[in-house]
């Protein structure tokens, strides 16, 4: 899983089809950009790219922003080395 580079904002745009995902610090849940179906698609797309995140084992507050999810991915990649 080393050297995995994911353009998370582009991935969110593909999932949500809304340019607000490019806004720094936008709350994905509060804005309605990330609903339960989008969560499933996000985790599936990340898994396809080699990043497996166990949703039951994470701080859910990190799922509110792209920056938080980037931290989850980084932490996951660091712990799997």
C-alpha positions in Angstrom: 0.0 0.0 0.0 3.0 2.3 -0.2 3.1 5.2 -2.7 -0.7 5.4 -3.0 -1.6 8.9 -4.1 -5.2 9.8 -4.2 -6.7 13.1 -5.4 -9.4 13.0 -2.8 -11.2 16.2 -3.9 -11.4 14.9 -7.5 -12.7 11.6 -6.1 -15.4 13.4 -4.1 -16.3 15.4 -7.2 -16.8 12.2 -9.1 -19.0 10.8 -6.3 -21.0 14.0 -5.5 -20.8 15.8 -8.8 -20.8 19.1 -6.9 -18.0 21.7 -7.1 -18.4 22.6 -3.4 -16.1 19.7 -2.6 -13.3 21.9 -3.7 -14.1 24.5 -0.9 -11.5 24.3 1.9 -12.9 23.0 5.1 -16.5 22.4 3.8 -18.5 20.1 6.1 -19.4 17.3 3.8 -22.1 15.9 6.0 -23.8 19.2 7.0 -23.7 20.3 3.3 -25.4 17.1 2.2 -22.5 16.2 -0.1 -21.7 13.0 1.8 -24.8 10.9 2.5 -24.9 7.2 3.4 -24.7 6.1 -0.3 -21.8 8.5 -0.9 -20.0 7.0 2.1 -20.3 3.5 0.7 -19.1 4.7 -2.7 -16.2 6.5 -1.1 -15.0 3.5 0.9 -15.4 1.3 -2.1 -13.3 3.6 -4.3 -10.7 3.9 -1.6 -10.5 0.2 -1.3 -10.1 -0.1 -5.1 -7.1 2.2 -4.7 -5.6 0.0 -2.0 -6.8 2.0 1.1 -9.0 0.1 3.5 -10.6 2.1 6.3 -12.7 0.3 8.9 -15.6 2.8 9.5 -16.3 1.3 12.9 -12.8 1.9 14.1 -12.3 5.6 13.2 -13.1 9.0 14.7 -16.3 9.8 12.8 -15.7 13.5 13.2 -12.8 13.1 10.7 -15.4 12.2 8.0 -16.9 15.6 8.1 -14.2 17.3 5.9 -11.9 16.3 3.0 -9.0 17.3 5.2 -10.1 14.8 7.9 -10.5 12.0 5.4 -7.1 12.8 4.1 -5.7 12.4 7.6 -7.6 9.0 8.0 -6.0 7.8 4.7 -2.5 9.0 5.8 -2.9 7.4 9.2 -4.1 4.1 7.6 -1.2 4.1 5.1 1.3 4.8 7.9 0.0 2.0 10.1 0.1 -0.5 7.3 3.8 0.0 6.6 
